[in-house]
Structures are given as C-alpha cells and as structure tokens.
Amino acid sequence: MARIGKPEPFRDQDCSGFSSGNSALDAWLKKSANKAQKLNTAKVYVVSDENKVVGYYAIASASIVRDALPTKVQSELPRHPVPGLLLARLAVDSNYQNQGIGRALVRDAVSKALSIQQLVGAAVLLVHSKDEEASRFYLSLGFEPSPGDRHLLCLYLNT
C-alpha cells in the first residue's frame, strides 16, 4: 500500500473499484460526482492510494431554518434561514476503513468550511447521517443533533 495523500479535488482518479459497503455512496461517486462538479452543485474531494480513490467527501452550500439547529446555538442566530454548508457525502473504501481516513476527511471538510466562511459567511456545517453508526461517528467529532431530526447533525462554525 502506498502512502495516502491529503484530500484533493476529484479529477481523473480511478474510482471504478471503490466499494465502501454502501452501494448508494459508491454509485454516487462513480456516476454523479463529475456531474455535480461540472454543474457546480457540489465539490468533491478524494484521498487516493496512488491513483486509486480510497475515500471521498462532497461539500455544497446549504441553509437551514434556525429552529432545526441545536437549541444552544439558536439564540445566537437570526430568525431567517441560516447559511451553512452541507457535508453531502462521505465514504471510505472497505479495505481502508478504521485507519482514520474518515476523520481526516471530516477535518478537511471543516477546514474548507471555515475558509469558505471567511469569504461568504456560513454559520454551520450540516450532515444527514445515514444510520446510527454514522450519527455516532459525527457526534464523536463534535457535531450535535437537530432537536427535530436525530439524523440531521450540525457543527457550529462560529466558536
């Protein structure tokens, strides 16, 4: 196994063999990631082992109604929809799981969110977890659940 590099924009890296154990996430990378980037609806970042994609995430702009955010941050924010970013997809190839790649991808997404926040304003990074295991993962990284939807998680960026 070669040294895995830092996340970089998805271009022509080989994702044909990518298999995370979630067929929807795998199919999105293989069939929709390039289109999302071309349409500018999301930006996709990958980590590779040589030229083989072993993990990825997609990030996009978003907004959310204040009442859907964790209670402790609601009082600091205006009543109109709150601008933010969405961690739209995150997956690591099954052969590379449990090596810290997922955490590194989230750290990179948070870093990019903070940089974007300086340019356009964004108060939160949102994620819709697919199941309880994913929720526990994001909670361990400091995300907090929405009061109305336990699978909608929020990381407040203005701390």
Long-range contacts (C-beta under 8 A, 24 or more apart in sequence): 1-49, 2-49, 2-50, 4-47, 4-48, 4-49, 4-54, 4-96, 4-101, 5-47, 5-48, 6-47, 6-104, 6-108, 7-45, 7-46, 7-47, 7-57, 7-104, 7-105, 7-108, 8-45, 8-46, 8-47, 8-48, 9-37, 9-43, 9-44, 9-45, 9-46, 10-34, 10-37, 10-44, 10-45, 10-46, 10-53, 10-56, 13-46, 13-48, 13-51, 13-52, 13-53, 14-51, 14-52, 14-53, 15-46, 15-52, 15-53, 15-56, 17-52, 17-93, 18-53, 18-54, 18-56, 18-91, 18-93, 19-93, 19-94, 20-91, 20-92, 20-93, 20-94, 20-97, 21-94, 21-97, 22-91, 22-130, 25-89, 25-90, 25-91, 26-91, 28-58, 28-89, 29-53, 29-56, 29-89, 29-91, 33-58, 36-60, 42-88, 42-89, 44-89, 45-105, 45-108, 45-109, 45-112, 47-101, 47-104, 47-105, 49-96, 53-93, 54-92, 54-93, 54-95, 54-96, 54-101, 55-91, 55-92, 55-93, 55-96, 55-101, 55-102, 55-105, 56-89, 56-90, 56-91, 56-105, 57-87, 57-88, 57-89, 57-90, 57-91, 57-105, 57-106, 57-108, 57-109, 58-87, 58-88, 58-89, 58-90, 59-85, 59-86, 59-87, 59-88, 59-109, 59-112, 59-113, 60-85, 60-86, 60-88, 61-85, 61-86, 61-122, 62-86, 62-126, 64-124, 64-126, 64-154, 67-147, 67-148, 68-146, 68-147, 68-148, 68-149, 68-152, 69-124, 69-146, 69-154, 69-156, 70-144, 70-145, 70-146, 70-147, 70-154, 70-156, 71-147, 72-144, 73-123, 73-124, 73-154, 73-156, 73-158, 76-158, 77-123, 82-123, 82-124, 83-120, 83-121, 83-122, 83-123, 84-122, 84-123, 84-124, 84-125, 84-126, 84-154, 84-157, 85-113, 85-116, 85-122, 85-124, 85-125, 85-126, 86-125, 86-126, 86-127, 86-128, 87-125, 87-126, 87-127, 90-127, 102-137, 103-141, 106-138, 106-141, 110-155, 113-155, 113-157, 114-157, 117-157, 122-157, 123-156, 123-157, 123-158, 124-154, 124-155, 124-156, 124-157, 125-154, 125-155, 125-157, 126-152, 126-153, 126-154, 126-155, 127-152, 127-153, 127-155, 128-152, 128-153, 129-153
